[in-house]
Amino acid sequence: MILITLSLAAILVAWAGTSYGAFTGGTQIFFAQRGQSLQERLVIEYVYFVKGPPSKIEVFARNVGAEQIQVAAIYVNGTSFSGTSMAVKSPCTLQSNAVLLTVGQVCEFDLAYTWPTSSTMYIVAATLRGNQASYIARGP
């Protein structure tokens, strides 16, 4: 009876060791990636509304974090602008459907959008690592 109990305990220890090793390997990757995303800070500084033709919204975003940022999309009241649908002015560059902002850099995004008069616009900029910056503006 003692031998059976000791052999079951040895099997349990071996099983728990392999499960724990796989679990800790996954968590190390998770926390390394999460650490990078926590150093990412994006701020929408200002929004201009430019009337026709064509009507557009100019969004100015700044990287105030410690990591470079890749802006994947900008949303205006739920409408997504990503890749070639958002015009980017120099010095920002569009690389593989994301706009690269280095540390301290300001980027201007031109979004072709017609807004209702005196409407409230909810603007969100999303990065590839999942962080977001939001801004609420009232259109003219």
C-alpha positions as CSV (number, residue, x, y, z in Angstrom):
1,M,0.0,0.0,0.0
2,I,2.9,2.4,0.8
3,L,4.5,1.6,-2.6
4,I,1.3,2.4,-4.4
5,T,1.0,5.7,-2.6
6,L,4.6,6.7,-3.3
7,S,4.3,5.8,-7.0
8,L,1.1,7.8,-7.3
9,A,2.9,10.7,-5.6
10,A,5.8,10.5,-8.0
11,I,3.5,10.5,-11.0
12,L,1.6,13.5,-9.6
13,V,4.9,15.4,-9.0
14,A,6.0,14.6,-12.6
15,W,2.7,15.7,-14.1
16,A,2.6,18.9,-12.0
17,G,6.1,19.8,-13.0
18,T,5.5,19.6,-16.7
19,S,2.2,21.5,-16.5
20,Y,3.8,24.2,-14.4
21,G,6.8,24.5,-16.8
22,A,4.5,25.0,-19.8
23,F,2.4,27.6,-17.8
24,T,5.4,29.7,-16.7
25,G,6.8,29.7,-20.3
26,G,3.6,31.2,-21.6
27,T,3.3,33.8,-18.8
28,Q,6.9,35.0,-19.4
29,I,6.0,35.8,-23.1
30,F,2.7,37.5,-22.0
31,F,4.4,39.7,-19.4
32,A,7.2,40.6,-21.8
33,Q,4.7,41.8,-24.4
34,R,2.6,43.5,-21.8
35,G,5.6,45.4,-20.5
36,Q,6.2,46.8,-24.0
37,S,2.6,47.9,-24.4
38,L,2.7,49.6,-21.0
39,Q,5.6,51.8,-22.2
40,E,3.5,52.9,-25.2
41,R,1.7,56.2,-24.7
42,L,-0.3,57.9,-27.5
43,V,-2.0,61.2,-27.1
44,I,-4.4,63.0,-29.5
45,E,-3.4,66.6,-29.1
46,Y,-5.8,68.4,-31.3
47,V,-8.5,67.9,-34.0
48,Y,-9.3,70.4,-36.8
49,F,-12.4,70.3,-39.0
50,V,-11.8,71.4,-42.6
51,K,-14.9,72.2,-44.7
52,G,-15.3,71.0,-48.2
53,P,-14.5,70.0,-50.9
54,P,-13.6,67.5,-49.7
55,S,-14.5,67.8,-46.1
56,K,-11.9,66.3,-43.8
57,I,-10.8,65.9,-40.2
58,E,-7.2,66.6,-39.3
59,V,-6.1,64.6,-36.2
60,F,-2.7,65.4,-34.5
61,A,-1.3,62.6,-32.4
62,R,1.9,62.5,-30.4
63,N,3.9,59.6,-29.0
64,V,4.7,60.5,-25.4
65,G,5.8,57.0,-24.3
66,A,9.2,55.2,-24.2
67,E,8.5,52.9,-27.1
68,Q,7.9,53.6,-30.8
69,I,4.2,53.2,-31.7
70,Q,2.4,51.7,-34.7
71,V,-1.0,53.3,-35.2
72,A,-3.2,50.7,-36.8
73,A,-6.5,52.6,-37.1
74,I,-8.3,55.8,-36.2
75,Y,-12.0,55.6,-35.5
76,V,-14.4,58.6,-35.9
77,N,-17.8,57.8,-34.3
78,G,-17.2,54.1,-35.0
79,T,-16.1,54.6,-38.7
80,S,-12.7,53.0,-39.1
81,F,-9.8,54.7,-41.1
82,S,-6.8,52.4,-41.5
83,G,-4.0,51.8,-44.0
84,T,-4.5,53.9,-47.2
85,S,-7.8,55.4,-46.1
86,M,-5.9,57.7,-43.8
87,A,-3.6,60.2,-45.4
88,V,-0.4,60.8,-43.4
89,K,1.7,63.8,-43.6
90,S,5.5,63.9,-43.3
91,P,7.6,63.0,-41.2
92,C,5.3,60.0,-40.4
93,T,5.5,56.9,-42.5
94,L,3.0,54.2,-43.4
95,Q,4.6,50.8,-43.0
96,S,2.5,47.6,-43.7
97,N,-0.8,49.3,-43.0
98,A,0.3,51.0,-39.8
99,V,1.7,54.4,-39.2
100,L,5.1,54.4,-37.3
101,L,5.6,57.1,-34.7
102,T,9.0,57.3,-33.0
103,V,9.3,58.6,-29.4
104,G,8.3,62.3,-29.2
105,Q,7.1,62.5,-32.8
106,V,3.8,64.3,-33.8
107,C,1.9,62.9,-36.7
108,E,-1.0,64.5,-38.7
109,F,-3.7,62.2,-40.0
110,D,-6.1,63.5,-42.7
111,L,-9.4,61.7,-42.7
112,A,-12.0,62.2,-45.4
113,Y,-15.2,62.5,-43.4
114,T,-18.3,64.6,-43.8
115,W,-19.9,65.4,-40.4
116,P,-23.3,66.8,-39.4
117,T,-23.3,70.4,-38.3
118,S,-22.6,70.9,-34.6
119,S,-22.2,67.2,-33.9
120,T,-20.1,65.6,-31.3
121,M,-17.2,63.5,-32.7
122,Y,-15.7,60.7,-30.7
123,I,-12.2,60.0,-32.1
124,V,-10.1,57.0,-31.0
125,A,-6.6,56.1,-32.2
126,A,-5.7,52.4,-31.8
127,T,-2.2,50.9,-31.8
128,L,-1.1,47.5,-32.9
129,R,-0.3,46.5,-29.3
130,G,-3.9,47.3,-28.3
131,N,-3.6,50.7,-26.6
132,Q,-6.0,53.5,-27.4
133,A,-6.1,57.3,-27.2
134,S,-9.5,59.0,-27.3
135,Y,-10.6,62.6,-28.0
136,I,-14.0,64.2,-28.0
137,A,-14.6,67.2,-30.3
138,R,-17.6,69.2,-31.4
139,G,-17.8,69.9,-35.1
140,P,-18.5,73.3,-36.5
